[in-house]
């Protein structure tokens, strides 16, 4: 398996490239529109063929590249049920998506948004904004729910082996990855807290409104389309 972690500095978004070395098929997880050329260059340099794009949820802070990548490569766009209407495949908890011989198990992890999913591949899980390094996604827009997020983290993600590597959708403090065991012990928002305590923490965050939310959310429901496609596209 080939694995690369890519970064968009404007939105502090991680994009993940995973390629199957035997079939050369590859997937990009949570690609950013402004980084399309960079990502496709890496795919080409590694001798891969992009067959899939996975979005973990409808993002509010950046526009996904999934639609543009589909136009340029004919890849399949995968999203959670209730996510982007324009996705080719809407997945549910327990589904498996194959990229070559790489089997990604879908975990429904709503709470940050109602369509949030995580993708489990062997000893690593791609959690989007559900679980981050010593943090988690906010729950104050897009049908977010602190109670639902608590359950997604404790009843789904924290049930994975402690050694499972966690690759988040964002990081704002210079971290690149963590593990399930680390977050069980050290995540200040949820480690050792009851559901009620977690809800209190989330309700007291008072975070500013994402700058791009009015553009990003409708665009991402259309797989990143900010305008109608050209005739014949």
MARBA-3410 file (N, C-alpha, C, O; in Angstrom, 1 decimal):
233
0.8,-1.2,0.0,0.0,0.0,0.0,0.9,1.2,0.0,1.8,1.3,0.8 ~ 0.5,2.2,-0.9,1.2,3.5,-0.9,0.3,4.5,-0.1,-0.9,4.5,-0.2 ~ 1.0,5.3,0.8,0.2,6.2,1.6,0.9,7.6,1.7,2.1,7.6,1.9 ~ 0.1,8.6,1.4,0.7,10.0,1.5,-0.3,10.9,2.3,-1.5,10.8,2.0 ~ 0.2,11.7,3.1,-0.6,12.7,3.8,-0.3,14.1,3.3,0.9,14.5,3.3
-1.3,14.7,2.7,-1.1,16.0,2.1,-1.9,17.1,2.9,-2.8,16.8,3.6 ~ -1.5,18.4,2.7,-2.0,19.4,3.6,-2.4,20.7,2.8,-1.6,21.1,1.9 ~ -3.5,21.2,3.2,-3.9,22.5,2.6,-3.8,23.6,3.8,-4.5,23.5,4.8 ~ -2.9,24.5,3.6,-2.6,25.4,4.7,-3.7,26.4,5.0,-3.8,26.9,6.1 ~ -4.5,26.8,4.0,-5.5,27.8,4.2,-6.6,27.3,5.1,-7.0,28.0,6.1
-7.0,26.0,4.9,-8.1,25.5,5.7,-7.6,24.5,6.8,-8.4,23.9,7.5 ~ -6.3,24.2,6.8,-5.7,23.3,7.7,-6.3,21.9,7.5,-6.5,21.1,8.5 ~ -6.5,21.5,6.3,-7.2,20.3,5.9,-6.1,19.3,5.5,-5.2,19.6,4.7 ~ -6.3,18.0,6.0,-5.5,16.9,5.5,-6.2,16.2,4.4,-7.4,15.9,4.6 ~ -5.5,15.9,3.3,-6.0,15.0,2.3,-5.1,13.8,2.3,-3.9,13.9,2.4
-5.7,12.6,2.1,-5.0,11.4,2.2,-5.0,10.7,0.8,-6.1,10.5,0.2 ~ -3.9,10.2,0.4,-3.8,9.4,-0.9,-3.4,8.0,-0.5,-2.3,7.8,0.1 ~ -4.2,7.1,-0.9,-3.9,5.7,-0.6,-4.0,4.9,-1.9,-4.9,5.0,-2.7 ~ -2.9,4.2,-2.2,-2.8,3.5,-3.5,-2.5,2.0,-3.3,-1.8,1.6,-2.4 ~ -3.2,1.1,-4.0,-2.9,-0.3,-4.0,-1.8,-0.6,-5.0,-1.9,-0.4,-6.2
-0.7,-1.1,-4.4,0.5,-1.3,-5.2,0.4,-2.4,-6.3,1.1,-2.3,-7.3 ~ -0.5,-3.3,-6.1,-0.7,-4.4,-7.1,-1.5,-3.9,-8.3,-1.2,-4.3,-9.4 ~ -2.6,-3.2,-8.0,-3.5,-2.8,-9.1,-3.2,-1.4,-9.6,-3.7,-1.0,-10.7 ~ -2.5,-0.6,-8.8,-2.2,0.8,-9.0,-3.4,1.7,-8.9,-3.4,2.9,-9.2 ~ -4.6,1.1,-8.4,-5.8,2.0,-8.1,-5.5,2.8,-6.9,-4.9,2.4,-6.0
-6.1,4.0,-6.8,-5.9,4.9,-5.7,-7.2,5.7,-5.4,-8.1,5.8,-6.2 ~ -7.2,6.2,-4.1,-8.3,7.0,-3.6,-7.7,8.2,-3.0,-6.6,8.2,-2.3 ~ -8.4,9.3,-3.1,-8.1,10.5,-2.3,-9.2,10.8,-1.3,-10.4,10.7,-1.7 ~ -8.9,11.0,-0.1,-9.8,11.2,1.0,-9.8,12.7,1.3,-8.8,13.2,1.7 ~ -11.0,13.3,1.2,-11.2,14.8,1.5,-10.2,15.7,0.8,-9.5,16.5,1.4
-10.3,15.6,-0.6,-9.4,16.5,-1.4,-10.0,18.0,-1.3,-11.2,18.2,-1.2 ~ -9.1,18.9,-1.5,-9.5,20.4,-1.5,-9.4,20.9,-2.9,-8.4,20.6,-3.6 ~ -10.4,21.7,-3.3,-10.5,22.2,-4.6,-9.2,22.9,-5.1,-8.7,22.6,-6.2 ~ -8.6,23.7,-4.3,-7.4,24.5,-4.7,-6.2,23.6,-4.9,-5.2,24.1,-5.4 ~ -6.2,22.4,-4.4,-5.1,21.5,-4.5,-5.2,20.4,-5.5,-4.5,19.4,-5.5
-6.1,20.6,-6.5,-6.4,19.5,-7.5,-5.1,19.2,-8.3,-4.7,18.0,-8.4 ~ -4.4,20.2,-8.8,-3.3,20.0,-9.6,-2.1,19.3,-8.8,-1.5,18.4,-9.3 ~ -1.9,19.8,-7.6,-0.9,19.1,-6.7,-1.2,17.6,-6.5,-0.4,16.8,-6.7 ~ -2.5,17.4,-6.2,-2.9,16.0,-5.9,-2.7,15.1,-7.1,-2.2,13.9,-7.0 ~ -3.2,15.6,-8.2,-3.1,14.7,-9.4,-1.6,14.5,-9.9,-1.3,13.5,-10.4
-0.8,15.5,-9.6,0.6,15.4,-9.9,1.2,14.3,-9.1,2.0,13.4,-9.6 ~ 0.9,14.2,-7.8,1.4,13.1,-6.9,0.9,11.8,-7.4,1.7,10.8,-7.4 ~ -0.4,11.7,-7.7,-1.0,10.5,-8.2,-0.2,10.0,-9.4,0.2,8.8,-9.5 ~ 0.1,10.9,-10.4,0.8,10.6,-11.6,2.3,10.1,-11.3,2.8,9.2,-11.8 ~ 2.9,10.9,-10.4,4.3,10.6,-10.1,4.5,9.2,-9.5,5.5,8.6,-9.6
3.5,8.8,-8.7,3.5,7.5,-8.1,3.0,6.4,-9.0,3.0,5.2,-8.6 ~ 2.7,6.7,-10.2,2.2,5.7,-11.1,0.9,5.1,-10.8,0.6,3.9,-11.1 ~ 0.0,5.9,-10.2,-1.3,5.4,-9.8,-2.4,5.9,-10.7,-2.2,6.8,-11.5 ~ -3.5,5.3,-10.6,-4.8,5.7,-11.3,-5.8,6.0,-10.3,-6.2,5.2,-9.5 ~ -6.3,7.3,-10.3,-7.3,7.6,-9.3,-8.7,7.1,-9.7,-9.2,7.4,-10.7
-9.2,6.1,-8.9,-10.5,5.5,-9.2,-11.6,5.9,-8.2,-12.7,5.7,-8.5 ~ -11.2,6.5,-7.1,-12.2,6.9,-6.1,-11.8,8.2,-5.4,-10.6,8.5,-5.3 ~ -12.8,8.9,-5.0,-12.6,10.0,-4.0,-13.6,9.8,-2.9,-14.8,9.5,-3.1 ~ -13.1,9.8,-1.6,-14.0,9.7,-0.5,-14.1,11.0,0.2,-13.1,11.7,0.5 ~ -15.3,11.5,0.5,-15.6,12.6,1.3,-16.1,12.1,2.7,-17.0,11.3,2.7
-15.5,12.6,3.8,-16.0,12.2,5.1,-17.3,12.8,5.5,-18.1,12.3,6.3 ~ -17.6,14.0,4.9,-18.8,14.8,5.2,-18.9,16.0,4.3,-18.0,16.3,3.6 ~ -20.0,16.7,4.4,-20.1,18.0,3.7,-19.4,19.0,4.5,-19.9,19.4,5.6 ~ -18.3,19.5,4.0,-17.4,20.4,4.7,-18.0,21.8,4.7,-18.7,22.2,3.8 ~ -17.7,22.6,5.8,-18.1,24.0,5.8,-17.0,25.0,5.7,-17.3,26.2,5.6
-15.8,24.5,5.7,-14.6,25.5,5.7,-13.8,25.4,4.5,-12.9,26.3,4.3 ~ -14.1,24.5,3.5,-13.4,24.5,2.2,-14.3,23.8,1.2,-15.3,23.1,1.6 ~ -14.0,24.0,0.0,-14.8,23.3,-1.1,-14.0,22.0,-1.5,-12.8,22.1,-1.8 ~ -14.8,20.9,-1.6,-14.2,19.7,-1.9,-13.8,19.7,-3.4,-14.4,20.4,-4.2 ~ -12.8,18.9,-3.7,-12.3,18.7,-5.1,-13.0,17.5,-5.8,-12.6,17.2,-6.9
-13.9,16.9,-5.1,-14.4,15.6,-5.6,-15.0,15.7,-7.0,-14.8,14.9,-7.9 ~ -15.8,16.7,-7.2,-16.5,16.9,-8.5,-15.5,17.1,-9.7,-15.6,16.6,-10.7 ~ -14.5,18.0,-9.4,-13.5,18.3,-10.4,-12.7,17.1,-10.7,-12.3,16.8,-11.9 ~ -12.3,16.4,-9.7,-11.5,15.2,-9.9,-12.3,14.1,-10.7,-11.7,13.4,-11.5 ~ -13.5,14.0,-10.4,-14.4,13.1,-11.2,-14.4,13.5,-12.7,-14.3,12.7,-13.6
-14.5,14.8,-13.0,-14.5,15.3,-14.3,-13.2,15.0,-15.1,-13.2,14.7,-16.2 ~ -12.1,15.1,-14.3,-10.8,15.0,-14.9,-10.3,13.6,-15.0,-9.4,13.3,-15.8 ~ -10.8,12.7,-14.1,-10.3,11.3,-14.1,-11.3,10.2,-14.3,-11.0,9.1,-14.4 ~ -12.6,10.6,-14.2,-13.7,9.6,-14.2,-13.7,8.7,-13.0,-14.2,7.6,-13.0 ~ -13.2,9.2,-11.9,-13.2,8.5,-10.7,-14.6,8.5,-10.1,-15.5,9.2,-10.5
-14.8,7.6,-9.1,-16.1,7.5,-8.4,-16.1,8.3,-7.1,-15.2,8.1,-6.3 ~ -17.1,9.1,-6.9,-17.2,9.9,-5.7,-18.0,9.1,-4.6,-19.2,8.7,-4.9 ~ -17.5,8.9,-3.4,-18.2,8.2,-2.4,-18.4,9.2,-1.2,-17.5,9.9,-0.8 ~ -19.6,9.1,-0.7,-20.0,10.0,0.5,-21.0,9.2,1.3,-21.6,8.3,0.9 ~ -21.2,9.7,2.6,-22.1,9.1,3.5,-23.6,9.4,3.0,-23.8,10.4,2.3
-24.5,8.5,3.4,-25.9,8.8,3.2,-26.3,10.1,3.8,-26.0,10.3,5.0 ~ -27.0,10.9,3.1,-27.4,12.2,3.6,-26.4,13.3,3.2,-26.6,14.5,3.6 ~ -25.3,12.9,2.6,-24.2,13.9,2.2,-24.5,14.4,0.9,-25.6,14.8,0.5 ~ -23.4,14.5,0.1,-23.5,15.2,-1.3,-24.5,14.4,-2.1,-24.3,13.2,-2.4 ~ -25.5,15.1,-2.6,-26.5,14.5,-3.5,-25.9,13.9,-4.8,-26.3,13.0,-5.3
-24.8,14.6,-5.2,-24.2,14.3,-6.5,-23.2,13.2,-6.4,-22.5,12.9,-7.4 ~ -23.0,12.6,-5.3,-22.0,11.5,-5.1,-22.5,10.3,-6.0,-23.7,10.1,-6.2 ~ -21.5,9.5,-6.4,-21.8,8.3,-7.2,-22.3,7.2,-6.3,-23.1,6.4,-6.7 ~ -21.8,7.1,-5.1,-22.1,6.0,-4.2,-22.3,6.6,-2.8,-21.4,7.3,-2.2 ~ -23.5,6.4,-2.2,-23.8,6.8,-0.8,-23.6,5.5,0.1,-24.3,4.5,-0.2
-22.8,5.6,1.1,-22.5,4.5,1.9,-23.1,4.6,3.3,-23.3,5.7,3.8 ~ -23.3,3.4,3.9,-23.8,3.3,5.2,-22.9,2.6,6.1,-21.9,1.9,5.7 ~ -23.1,2.6,7.4,-22.3,1.9,8.4,-22.2,0.4,8.1,-23.3,-0.3,7.8 ~ -21.0,-0.1,8.0,-20.8,-1.5,7.7,-20.5,-1.8,6.3,-20.1,-3.0,5.9 ~ -20.7,-0.9,5.4,-20.4,-1.1,4.0,-18.9,-1.2,3.8,-18.1,-0.7,4.6
-18.5,-1.9,2.7,-17.1,-2.0,2.4,-16.9,-1.4,1.0,-17.6,-1.8,0.1 ~ -15.9,-0.6,0.8,-15.6,-0.1,-0.5,-14.2,-0.5,-0.9,-13.2,-0.3,-0.1 ~ -14.0,-1.1,-2.0,-12.7,-1.6,-2.4,-12.0,-0.7,-3.4,-12.6,-0.2,-4.4 ~ -10.8,-0.4,-3.1,-9.9,0.4,-4.0,-8.8,-0.6,-4.3,-7.8,-0.7,-3.6 ~ -8.9,-1.2,-5.5,-8.0,-2.3,-5.7,-8.2,-3.4,-4.7,-9.3,-3.9,-4.5
-7.1,-3.8,-4.0,-7.3,-4.8,-2.9,-7.4,-4.2,-1.5,-7.4,-4.9,-0.5 ~ -7.4,-2.8,-1.5,-7.6,-2.1,-0.2,-9.1,-2.1,0.2,-9.9,-1.5,-0.6 ~ -9.5,-2.7,1.3,-10.9,-2.8,1.7,-11.1,-1.7,2.8,-10.6,-1.8,3.9 ~ -11.9,-0.7,2.5,-12.3,0.3,3.4,-13.6,0.0,4.0,-14.6,-0.1,3.3 ~ -13.7,-0.1,5.3,-14.9,-0.3,6.0,-15.5,1.0,6.4,-14.8,1.8,7.0
-16.8,1.2,6.1,-17.4,2.5,6.4,-18.0,2.4,7.9,-18.7,1.5,8.2 ~ -17.7,3.5,8.6,-18.2,3.6,10.0,-19.1,4.9,10.0,-18.6,6.0,9.7 ~ -20.3,4.7,10.4,-21.2,5.9,10.5,-20.8,6.6,11.8,-20.9,6.1,12.9 ~ -20.4,7.9,11.7,-19.9,8.6,12.9,-20.5,10.0,12.9,-19.8,11.0,12.8 ~ -21.8,10.1,12.9,-22.5,11.5,12.9,-22.3,12.2,14.2,-21.9,11.6,15.2
-22.5,13.5,14.1,-22.4,14.4,15.3,-21.8,15.7,14.9,-22.4,16.7,15.2 ~ -20.7,15.7,14.3,-20.2,17.0,13.7,-21.1,17.4,12.6,-21.6,18.6,12.7 ~ -21.5,16.6,11.7,-22.6,16.8,10.8,-23.4,15.5,10.8,-22.9,14.4,11.3 ~ -24.6,15.5,10.2,-25.4,14.3,10.3,-25.0,13.3,9.2,-25.5,12.1,9.3 ~ -24.2,13.7,8.3,-23.7,12.7,7.3,-22.3,12.2,7.5,-21.8,11.5,6.6
-21.7,12.5,8.6,-20.3,12.2,8.8,-20.0,10.7,8.8,-20.7,9.9,9.5 ~ -19.0,10.3,8.1,-18.6,8.9,8.1,-17.1,8.8,8.3,-16.4,9.8,8.0 ~ -16.6,7.7,8.8,-15.1,7.5,8.9,-14.8,6.2,8.1,-15.7,5.4,7.8 ~ -13.6,6.1,7.6,-13.2,5.0,6.8,-12.1,4.2,7.5,-11.0,4.8,7.7 ~ -12.3,3.0,7.7,-11.3,2.1,8.4,-10.6,1.2,7.4,-11.2,0.5,6.6
-9.3,1.3,7.4,-8.5,0.5,6.5,-7.4,-0.2,7.4,-6.4,0.4,7.7 ~ -7.6,-1.4,7.7,-6.6,-2.2,8.5,-6.4,-1.5,9.8,-7.3,-1.5,10.7 ~ -5.2,-1.1,10.0,-4.8,-0.5,11.4,-4.9,1.0,11.4,-4.3,1.6,12.3 ~ -5.6,1.6,10.5,-5.7,3.1,10.5,-7.2,3.4,10.1,-7.9,2.7,9.4 ~ -7.6,4.6,10.7,-8.9,5.1,10.5,-8.9,6.5,10.1,-8.2,7.3,10.8
-9.6,6.9,9.1,-9.7,8.3,8.6,-11.0,8.9,9.1,-12.1,8.5,8.7 ~ -10.9,9.8,10.1,-12.0,10.2,10.9,-12.6,11.6,10.5,-13.6,12.0,11.1 ~ -12.1,12.2,9.5,-12.7,13.5,9.1,-12.7,14.5,10.3,-11.6,14.6,10.9 ~ -13.8,15.1,10.6,-13.9,16.0,11.7,-14.5,15.4,13.0,-14.8,16.1,13.9 ~ -14.8,14.1,12.9,-15.4,13.4,14.1,-14.4,13.4,15.2,-14.7,13.8,16.3
-13.2,12.9,15.0,-12.1,12.8,16.0,-10.9,13.4,15.5,-10.4,13.0,14.4 ~ -10.3,14.3,16.2,-9.0,14.9,15.8,-7.9,14.6,16.9,-8.2,13.9,17.9 ~ -6.8,15.1,16.7,-5.7,15.0,17.7,-6.0,15.9,18.9,-5.9,17.1,18.8 ~ -6.4,15.2,20.0,-6.8,16.0,21.2,-7.9,16.9,21.0,-8.0,18.0,21.7 ~ -8.8,16.5,20.1,-10.0,17.4,19.9,-11.0,16.6,19.1,-11.0,15.4,18.9
-12.0,17.4,18.6,-13.1,16.8,17.8,-13.8,18.0,17.1,-13.6,19.1,17.4 ~ -14.6,17.6,16.1,-15.3,18.7,15.3,-16.4,19.3,16.2,-16.9,18.8,17.1 ~ -16.7,20.6,15.8,-17.8,21.3,16.4,-19.2,20.7,16.0,-19.3,19.9,15.1 ~ -20.2,21.1,16.8,-21.5,20.5,16.6,-22.6,21.5,16.5,-23.8,21.2,16.7 ~ -22.3,22.7,16.1,-23.3,23.8,16.1,-23.8,24.2,14.8,-24.4,25.3,14.7
-23.7,23.4,13.7,-24.3,23.6,12.4,-24.5,22.3,11.7,-24.0,21.3,12.1 ~ -25.2,22.4,10.6,-25.5,21.2,9.7,-26.0,20.0,10.5,-25.5,18.9,10.3 ~ -27.0,20.3,11.3,-27.6,19.2,12.0,-26.7,18.5,13.0,-26.8,17.3,13.2 ~ -25.7,19.2,13.4,-24.7,18.7,14.4,-25.4,18.3,15.7,-26.4,18.9,16.1 ~ -24.8,17.4,16.4,-25.4,17.0,17.7,-24.2,16.5,18.6,-23.5,15.5,18.3
-24.1,17.2,19.7,-23.0,16.8,20.7,-23.3,15.4,21.3,-22.4,14.6,21.4 ~ -24.5,15.1,21.5,-24.9,13.8,22.1,-24.6,12.7,21.1,-24.0,11.7,21.4 ~ -24.9,12.9,19.8,-24.6,12.0,18.7,-23.1,11.8,18.5,-22.6,10.7,18.3 ~ -22.4,12.9,18.6,-20.9,12.9,18.5,-20.3,12.1,19.6,-19.4,11.3,19.4 ~ -20.8,12.3,20.8,-20.2,11.5,22.0,-20.4,10.0,21.7,-19.5,9.2,21.9
-21.6,9.6,21.2,-21.8,8.2,20.9,-20.9,7.7,19.8,-20.4,6.6,19.8 ~ -20.7,8.5,18.7,-19.9,8.1,17.6,-18.5,7.9,18.0,-17.8,6.9,17.6 ~ -18.0,8.7,18.9,-16.6,8.6,19.4,-16.5,7.4,20.4,-15.6,6.6,20.2 ~ -17.3,7.3,21.4,-17.2,6.3,22.4,-17.7,5.0,22.0,-17.1,3.9,22.4 ~ -18.7,4.9,21.2,-19.3,3.6,20.9,-18.9,3.0,19.6,-19.1,1.8,19.3
-18.3,3.9,18.7,-17.8,3.4,17.4,-16.3,3.4,17.4,-15.6,2.4,17.3 ~ -15.7,4.7,17.4,-14.3,4.8,17.2,-13.5,4.2,18.4,-12.5,3.5,18.2 ~ -13.9,4.5,19.6,-13.2,4.0,20.8,-13.4,2.5,21.0,-12.8,1.9,21.9 ~ -14.2,1.8,20.2,-14.3,0.4,20.2,-13.2,-0.3,19.3,-13.0,-1.5,19.4 ~ -12.5,0.5,18.5,-11.4,0.0,17.7,-10.2,-0.3,18.6,-10.1,0.3,19.7
-9.3,-1.2,18.2,-8.1,-1.4,19.0,-7.3,-0.2,19.4,-7.3,0.8,18.5 ~ -6.8,-0.1,20.6,-6.1,1.1,21.0,-4.9,1.5,20.0,-4.6,2.7,19.9 ~ -4.3,0.5,19.4,-3.2,0.8,18.5,-3.6,1.3,17.1,-2.8,1.7,16.3 ~ -4.9,1.4,16.9,-5.4,1.9,15.6,-5.0,3.4,15.4,-5.2,4.2,16.3 ~ -4.3,3.6,14.3,-3.9,5.0,14.0,-5.0,5.8,13.5,-5.9,5.4,12.8
-5.1,7.1,14.0,-6.2,8.0,13.7,-5.6,9.1,12.8,-4.7,9.8,13.2 ~ -6.1,9.2,11.6,-5.8,10.3,10.7,-6.9,11.2,10.5,-7.9,10.9,9.9 ~ -6.8,12.5,11.1,-8.0,13.4,11.1,-8.1,14.2,9.9,-7.2,14.2,9.0 ~ -9.2,14.9,9.7,-9.5,15.8,8.6,-8.8,17.1,8.7,-8.5,17.7,7.7 ~ -8.4,17.5,9.9,-7.8,18.8,10.2,-6.8,18.7,11.3,-6.9,17.8,12.2
-5.9,19.6,11.3,-5.1,19.9,12.6,-4.6,21.3,12.5,-4.1,21.8,11.5 ~ -4.7,22.0,13.7,-4.4,23.4,13.8,-3.2,23.6,14.7,-2.8,24.8,15.0 ~ -2.5,22.5,15.1,-1.5,22.7,16.1,-0.2,21.9,15.7,0.7,21.7,16.6 ~ -0.1,21.5,14.5,1.2,20.9,14.0,1.2,19.3,14.2,2.2,18.7,14.0 ~ 0.1,18.7,14.6,0.1,17.3,14.8,-0.3,16.7,13.4,-1.0,17.3,12.6
0.1,15.4,13.2,-0.2,14.7,12.0,-1.1,13.5,12.2,-1.9,13.2,11.3 ~ -1.0,12.9,13.3,-1.8,11.7,13.5,-1.8,11.4,15.0,-1.1,12.0,15.8 ~ -2.7,10.5,15.4,-2.8,10.0,16.8,-3.2,8.6,16.8,-3.1,7.9,15.8 ~ -3.6,8.1,17.9,-4.1,6.7,18.0,-5.4,6.7,18.9,-5.6,7.6,19.6 ~ -6.1,5.6,18.7,-7.3,5.5,19.5,-7.0,5.5,21.0,-7.6,6.1,21.8
-6.0,4.7,21.4,-5.6,4.7,22.8,-5.2,6.0,23.4,-5.5,6.3,24.5 ~ -4.4,6.8,22.6,-4.0,8.1,23.0,-5.2,9.0,23.3,-5.3,9.7,24.3 ~ -6.2,9.0,22.4,-7.3,9.9,22.5,-8.2,9.4,23.7,-8.8,10.2,24.3 ~ -8.3,8.1,23.9,-9.1,7.6,25.1,-8.5,8.2,26.4,-9.2,8.5,27.3 ~ -7.1,8.3,26.4,-6.5,8.8,27.6,-6.3,10.3,27.7,-6.3,10.8,28.8
-6.1,10.9,26.6,-5.6,12.3,26.6,-6.5,13.4,26.0,-6.2,14.6,26.1 ~ -7.5,13.0,25.3,-8.4,14.0,24.6,-9.1,14.8,25.7,-9.9,14.2,26.4 ~ -8.8,16.1,25.8,-9.4,16.8,26.9,-10.9,17.0,26.9,-11.5,17.3,27.9 ~ -11.5,16.9,25.7,-12.9,17.1,25.6,-13.7,15.9,26.0,-14.9,16.0,26.5 ~ -13.1,14.7,25.9,-13.9,13.5,26.1,-13.4,12.4,27.0,-14.1,11.6,27.6
-12.1,12.4,27.2,-11.4,11.4,28.0,-12.0,11.5,29.5,-11.8,12.5,30.1 ~ -12.6,10.4,29.9,-13.1,10.4,31.3,-14.4,11.2,31.5,-14.8,11.4,32.7 ~ -15.0,11.8,30.5,-16.2,12.6,30.7,-17.4,11.8,30.3,-17.4,10.9,29.5 ~ -18.5,12.2,31.0,-19.8,11.6,30.7,-20.4,12.3,29.5,-19.9,13.3,29.1 ~ -21.5,11.8,29.0,-22.2,12.4,27.9,-22.6,13.9,28.3,-22.4,14.8,27.5
-23.1,14.0,29.4,-23.6,15.3,29.9,-22.4,16.3,30.0,-22.6,17.5,29.6 ~ -21.3,15.9,30.5,-20.1,16.7,30.6,-19.6,17.1,29.2,-19.2,18.3,29.0 ~ -19.6,16.2,28.3,-19.2,16.4,26.9,-20.1,17.5,26.3,-19.6,18.4,25.6 ~ -21.4,17.3,26.4,-22.3,18.3,25.8,-22.1,19.7,26.4,-22.2,20.6,25.7 ~ -21.8,19.8,27.7,-21.6,21.1,28.3,-20.3,21.7,27.7,-20.3,22.9,27.4
-19.3,20.9,27.5,-18.0,21.4,26.9,-18.3,21.9,25.5,-17.9,23.0,25.1 ~ -19.1,21.1,24.7,-19.3,21.5,23.3,-20.2,22.8,23.2,-20.0,23.6,22.4 ~ -21.2,22.9,24.1,-22.1,24.0,24.1,-21.4,25.3,24.6,-21.9,26.4,24.3 ~ -20.3,25.2,25.2,-19.6,26.4,25.7,-18.4,26.8,24.8,-17.7,27.8,25.2 ~ -18.3,26.2,23.6,-17.1,26.6,22.8,-17.2,28.0,22.2,-16.2,28.7,22.1
-18.4,28.4,21.8,-18.6,29.7,21.2,-17.6,30.0,20.1,-17.0,31.1,20.1 ~ -17.6,29.1,19.1,-16.6,29.3,18.0,-17.2,30.2,17.0,-18.4,30.3,16.8 ~ -16.3,31.0,16.3,-16.8,31.9,15.2,-17.3,31.1,14.0,-17.0,29.9,13.8 ~ -18.2,31.7,13.3,-18.8,31.0,12.1,-17.8,30.8,11.1,-17.0,31.7,10.8 ~ -17.7,29.6,10.5,-16.7,29.4,9.4,-16.9,30.4,8.3,-18.0,30.7,7.8
-15.8,30.9,7.8,-15.8,32.0,6.8,-16.4,31.6,5.5,-17.1,32.4,4.9 ~ -16.2,30.3,5.1,-16.6,29.9,3.8,-18.0,29.1,3.8,-18.3,28.6,2.8 ~ -18.6,29.1,5.0,-19.8,28.1,5.1,-20.9,28.4,4.1,-21.5,27.4,3.6 ~ -21.1,29.7,3.8,-22.2,30.0,2.9,-21.9,29.5,1.4,-22.8,29.3,0.6 ~ -20.6,29.5,1.1,-20.2,29.0,-0.2,-20.0,27.5,-0.2,-20.4,26.8,-1.1
-19.3,27.0,0.8,-18.8,25.7,0.9,-19.9,24.6,1.0,-19.9,23.6,0.3 ~ -20.9,24.9,1.9,-21.9,23.8,2.1,-22.7,23.6,0.9,-22.8,22.4,0.5 ~ -23.3,24.6,0.2,-24.1,24.3,-1.0,-23.2,23.7,-2.1,-23.6,22.8,-2.9 ~ -21.9,24.2,-2.2,-21.0,23.6,-3.3,-20.7,22.2,-3.0,-20.7,21.4,-3.9 ~ -20.5,21.9,-1.7,-20.1,20.5,-1.4,-21.2,19.5,-1.5,-21.0,18.3,-1.7
-22.5,20.0,-1.3,-23.6,19.1,-1.6,-23.7,18.7,-3.1,-24.4,17.8,-3.4 ~ -23.0,19.5,-3.9,-22.9,19.2,-5.3,-21.5,18.8,-5.7,-21.1,18.9,-6.8 ~ -20.8,18.1,-4.7,-19.5,17.6,-5.0,-18.5,18.7,-5.4,-17.6,18.4,-6.2 ~ -18.7,19.9,-4.8,-17.7,21.0,-5.1,-18.1,21.9,-6.2,-17.3,22.8,-6.5 ~ -19.2,21.7,-6.8,-19.6,22.5,-7.9,-20.1,23.9,-7.4,-21.0,23.9,-6.6
-19.5,24.9,-7.8,-19.9,26.3,-7.4,-20.7,27.0,-8.6,-21.3,28.0,-8.4 ~ -20.8,26.3,-9.7,-21.5,26.8,-10.8,-22.0,25.6,-11.7,-21.3,24.5,-11.6 ~ -23.0,25.7,-12.5,-23.5,24.6,-13.3,-22.4,24.1,-14.3,-21.6,24.9,-14.7 ~ -22.3,22.8,-14.6,-21.4,22.3,-15.5,-21.6,22.9,-16.9,-22.8,23.1,-17.3 ~ -20.6,23.0,-17.7,-20.7,23.4,-19.1,-21.5,22.4,-19.9,-21.4,21.2,-19.6
-22.2,22.8,-20.9,-22.9,21.8,-21.8,-22.0,20.7,-22.3,-20.9,21.0,-22.9 ~ -22.4,19.5,-22.2,-21.6,18.4,-22.6,-20.5,17.9,-21.7,-19.8,17.0,-21.9 ~ -20.4,18.6,-20.5,-19.3,18.3,-19.5,-19.7,17.0,-18.8,-19.0,16.5,-17.9
END
